[in-house]
Amino acid sequence: MNAQRLGQLLAFASAVIGLGTPPGLSEVLADRGLAQDDQGIKPFVPSGTYAFRDTGYVPAGPSGSLVPLAAAGFVTFSADGTTSGVVTGSINGQISSATLHGTWTINPDGSVSEAEIQTGGPGLTLHFRDYPTLDGNTITFVNTESGSIVSGIFTRGSPAGIEQ
């Protein structure tokens, strides 16, 4: 979504709820470099490699009782809608590592749906709803699996095309 389109959507939403039209929003965003920076990063779009951490509680075994979870790793979001990365986590004190590969798509509301498949470790397929900042450098996320209470944050370490 470019800055002009974002400005149009915000103007429409403002008009619908009676706030009037925000003057020159698309020009302000473009002037601040938020429409698109010199590295080809688009607003609201994950791009590049991010370090992440998450915490919460997940159901354990057939009883479904919740146990603590903490994890950290990195994920690369590619322009073709795929992801790859690694994670090390602690589930109820049991440490394991896994590689990740998955997919992501932008939702109509600007959030991102993400699915990650673990190879190794617990071998899970996980689903997330991600919320990137305008510059795409930070993404908050929540796990959308029924019964799980997990959230976290991604922080971009390198933009797309400048992988280490």
ZITA-V475956 format. One record per backbone hydrogen bond with DSSP energy under -0.5 kcal/mol. NH is the residue of the N-H (numbers start at 1). CO is the residue of the C=O. If there is no record, write none. Layout:
nh:NH co:CO
nh:NH co:CO
This chain:
nh:6 co:2
nh:7 co:3
nh:8 co:4
nh:9 co:5
nh:10 co:6
nh:11 co:7
nh:12 co:8
nh:13 co:9
nh:14 co:10
nh:15 co:11
nh:16 co:12
nh:17 co:13
nh:18 co:15
nh:19 co:14
nh:20 co:14
nh:22 co:20
nh:25 co:22
nh:28 co:24
nh:29 co:25
nh:30 co:26
nh:31 co:27
nh:32 co:28
nh:33 co:30
nh:34 co:29
nh:35 co:29
nh:37 co:41
nh:40 co:37
nh:43 co:35
nh:44 co:133
nh:44 co:134
nh:45 co:42
nh:46 co:44
nh:48 co:77
nh:49 co:158
nh:50 co:75
nh:51 co:155
nh:52 co:73
nh:53 co:153
nh:54 co:71
nh:55 co:151
nh:56 co:69
nh:57 co:149
nh:58 co:67
nh:60 co:65
nh:64 co:60
nh:64 co:61
nh:65 co:60
nh:67 co:58
nh:69 co:56
nh:70 co:90
nh:71 co:54
nh:72 co:88
nh:73 co:52
nh:74 co:86
nh:75 co:50
nh:76 co:84
nh:77 co:48
nh:77 co:75
nh:78 co:76
nh:78 co:82
nh:81 co:78
nh:83 co:102
nh:84 co:76
nh:85 co:100
nh:86 co:74
nh:87 co:98
nh:88 co:72
nh:89 co:96
nh:90 co:70
nh:91 co:94
nh:92 co:68
nh:92 co:90
nh:94 co:91
nh:95 co:93
nh:96 co:89
nh:98 co:87
nh:99 co:119
nh:100 co:85
nh:101 co:117
nh:102 co:83
nh:103 co:115
nh:104 co:81
nh:105 co:113
nh:107 co:111
nh:110 co:107
nh:112 co:130
nh:113 co:105
nh:114 co:112
nh:114 co:128
nh:115 co:103
nh:116 co:126
nh:117 co:101
nh:118 co:116
nh:118 co:124
nh:119 co:99
nh:120 co:118
nh:123 co:120
nh:126 co:116
nh:126 co:124
nh:128 co:114
nh:129 co:142
nh:130 co:112
nh:130 co:128
nh:131 co:140
nh:133 co:138
nh:136 co:133
nh:139 co:154
nh:140 co:131
nh:141 co:152
nh:142 co:129
nh:143 co:150
nh:144 co:127
nh:148 co:145
nh:149 co:57
nh:151 co:55
nh:152 co:141
nh:153 co:53
nh:154 co:139
nh:155 co:51
nh:156 co:137
nh:157 co:49
nh:158 co:49
nh:162 co:159
